[in-house]
Amino acid sequence: MKRAQASWYALTLAVSLLLPWRLGERARALSRATPAVLFAAFHVGLGAILATVLSSWTYLAGKGLVLGLDQMDLGQDDLPFDSVRQVLFGLLGAGLLWLLLLCLVGAVCLLVADRLYPTDRVGFRNAGLSVGLATPWLVVGAVAMLLANAVLRDELFHPEAAIRAYAQLRQKGWPPAVALTVRDRALWLGAAFPVIWVSTLRLPSGQPGGAARSFAFASLAVAGCWLVWWALLRALPWTALEALAG
């Protein structure tokens, strides 16, 4: 049984990353939703961990590990150093924030799917399962953002210099635009994931097929996801969230 589960996971992961438009077939083949839910939970959790590493490495934890535990602060002379406990709570807060944001990306797709399949409950079920099976792309997105920020901040080859520069952000005027903010990353993840997910969808039952109709349906689905995600990003308190996640 465990070997069969491992084989299903490996094959689904390969299809998700290499042939995502075939995920709809795998969703339709599932008799229960449990495998897709567990698959999604694992990848959303992994994506949140990677996003938290990006949020907190240069901000606090990386500085403490590279420069010493007495250096974990934002480089502001009027504030005391942050303690290990504060850093751990910061990591926990950033992790919970990213877990929420990645869950919201999937929830937006589910909300749009509910409107796309108002009477086709089988179609809605398959669309919902496809959201779960496409979640490895959230991990890919988190890795891409991690690498992008590492290159922009020169963290790969000169980590200590990058950490010192970021710690002196407010003192030396180091341009924050150099790094991708939490909102930037959330925007890109929320914009890219629906495109992958929509490639898995079929027209609702009872609707005539055709390339033009399929293209219009896919365009409507992507536009709906983008509109809802844009509205959510505008409504969230980013000043507080950026302070939490770094």
Buried (B, 14 or more C-beta within 10 A) or exposed (E): EEEEEEEBBEEBBEBBBEEBEBBBBBBBEBEEBEBBEEBBEBBBBBBBBBBBBBBBBBBBBBBBBBBEEEBBBBBEEEEEEBEEEBBEEBBEBBBBBBBEBBBBBBBBBBBBBEEBBEEBEEBBBBBBBBBBBBBBBBBBBBBBBBEBBBEEBEBEEEBEEBBBBBBBBEEEEBEEEBBBBBBBBBBBBBBBBBBBBBBBBBBBEEEEEEEEEBEEBBEBBBEBBBEBBEEBBEEBEBEEBBEBBB
